[in-house]
Amino acid sequence: MTADDSFDRIDDEDYPAYTMGRAAELLGTTQGFLRAIGEARLITPLRSEGGHRRYSRYQLRIAARARELVDHGTSVEAACRIIVLEDQLEEAQRINAEYRRAAESANPTTTA
């Protein structure tokens, strides 16, 4: 990988740029919390060549949402399930909006 290749990844939200320690620090949480949401399969960190967990910005956003729920008294397992359901709802709403747009363009209402 060249320096130019690395520079291109700066804006890639899926690039695993953060070590577990740095991710925990950014989130204001513990490494144990990150392990717990990994064990609950909310996020699956990528591994470096040495086997260390690496997190992307996208995964950090999900972890931050989990931490928010846990901070308000939700168990880790329940927080993970809530986030999965929120994601499924968002996807269903996106699909419904696409269907609505397609139906409207197929049957435009005419005004007289």
Buried (B, 14 or more C-beta within 10 A) or exposed (E): EEEEEEEEEEEEEEBBBBBBEEBBEBBEBEBEBBBBBBEBEBBEBEEEEEEEBBBBBBBBEBBBBBBEBBEEEBEBEEBBBBBBEEEEEEEEEEEEEEEEEEEEEEEEEEEE
